Amino acid sequence: MKFLITESQLEKTIFRYLDNQDFIHIERGDALYFFHSKDDEYAKIRYDIKNDNCIVDVGLIIEISDFFSLDMYVVRDIVKEWLENKIDKKVGTIYYPIHPRPMILRIPD
């Protein structure tokens, strides 16, 4: 059986998926960090307050891309829109480094 869903329905579904991740977010210095547990060493998302850019863990992008059978660039744009709604700010460029644990996502003490 095939289902047809609109682009906005798909976006809402992915927004709900991200909301269900129950991210904890904190501000440290000039950045907002989104992570799963207070014991996490690395964030899944880091938003730079000064230049409005964002770094997203490539694992999160791949997870959503695989689960919803979407291109990674499409997922990146949807994550960007979700983040803009969450923090009520415009997000500039979104980067997703291919290194599995980039230091830029490390949560400072």
C-alpha positions as CSV (number, residue, x, y, z in Angstrom):
1,M,0.0,0.0,0.0
2,K,1.3,3.4,-0.9
3,F,0.7,6.6,1.0
4,L,1.0,10.1,-0.4
5,I,2.0,12.8,2.0
6,T,2.6,16.5,1.4
7,E,5.9,18.2,2.0
8,S,4.5,20.1,4.9
9,Q,3.2,16.8,6.5
10,L,6.7,15.3,6.1
11,E,8.3,18.4,7.7
12,K,5.8,18.2,10.6
13,T,6.6,14.5,11.1
14,I,10.3,15.2,11.2
15,F,9.8,18.2,13.6
16,R,7.9,15.8,15.9
17,Y,10.7,13.2,15.5
18,L,13.2,15.9,16.6
19,D,11.0,17.1,19.4
20,N,10.7,13.5,20.7
21,Q,14.5,13.4,21.0
22,D,14.0,15.4,24.2
23,F,17.1,17.5,23.7
24,I,18.5,19.3,26.6
25,H,19.8,22.7,25.6
26,I,22.2,25.0,27.4
27,E,24.0,28.2,26.5
28,R,27.7,28.2,27.1
29,G,29.7,31.2,26.0
30,D,28.5,32.3,22.6
31,A,26.8,29.0,21.7
32,L,23.7,27.0,22.3
33,Y,24.3,23.2,22.7
34,F,21.5,20.6,22.1
35,F,22.3,17.1,23.6
36,H,20.5,14.1,25.0
37,S,21.9,13.7,28.5
38,K,23.7,15.8,31.0
39,D,26.5,13.2,30.9
40,D,27.0,13.7,27.1
41,E,30.4,14.9,26.1
42,Y,29.4,16.0,22.6
43,A,26.3,17.9,21.5
44,K,24.1,16.8,18.6
45,I,23.6,20.4,17.6
46,R,25.6,23.6,18.3
47,Y,24.3,27.0,17.4
48,D,26.7,29.9,17.3
49,I,25.0,33.0,18.7
50,K,27.5,35.5,17.2
51,N,27.3,34.4,13.5
52,D,24.0,32.5,13.4
53,N,25.7,29.4,12.0
54,C,25.0,25.9,13.2
55,I,26.9,22.6,13.4
56,V,24.9,19.4,13.4
57,D,26.3,15.9,14.2
58,V,26.4,14.1,10.9
59,G,25.1,11.0,12.7
60,L,21.8,12.8,13.4
61,I,21.6,13.9,9.8
62,I,22.2,10.3,8.6
63,E,19.8,8.9,11.1
64,I,16.9,11.1,9.9
65,S,18.0,10.7,6.2
66,D,17.9,6.9,6.5
67,F,14.7,6.7,8.5
68,F,12.7,9.0,6.2
69,S,14.5,8.0,2.9
70,L,15.5,11.6,2.3
71,D,18.6,13.3,0.8
72,M,21.0,14.6,3.5
73,Y,20.6,18.2,2.0
74,V,16.9,18.0,2.5
75,V,17.3,16.8,6.0
76,R,19.8,19.6,6.7
77,D,17.2,22.2,5.6
78,I,14.5,20.7,7.7
79,V,16.7,20.6,10.8
80,K,17.5,24.2,10.1
81,E,13.8,25.2,10.0
82,W,13.2,23.1,13.2
83,L,16.0,24.9,15.0
84,E,14.8,28.3,13.9
85,N,11.4,27.5,15.4
86,K,13.0,26.2,18.6
87,I,15.2,29.1,19.3
88,D,13.1,31.8,17.6
89,K,16.1,33.1,15.7
90,K,17.3,32.9,12.1
91,V,19.9,30.3,11.4
92,G,22.6,31.0,8.8
93,T,24.6,28.2,7.3
94,I,24.3,24.6,8.7
95,Y,27.4,22.5,8.7
96,Y,27.7,18.8,9.4
97,P,31.3,17.7,9.7
98,I,31.9,14.1,8.6
99,H,34.2,13.4,11.5
100,P,32.1,11.3,14.0
101,R,33.2,13.4,17.1
102,P,34.2,16.8,15.9
103,M,35.7,18.9,18.6
104,I,33.5,21.8,17.7
105,L,30.5,19.8,19.1
106,R,32.2,19.1,22.4
107,I,30.3,20.7,25.2
108,P,32.6,23.0,27.3
109,D,32.7,22.6,31.0
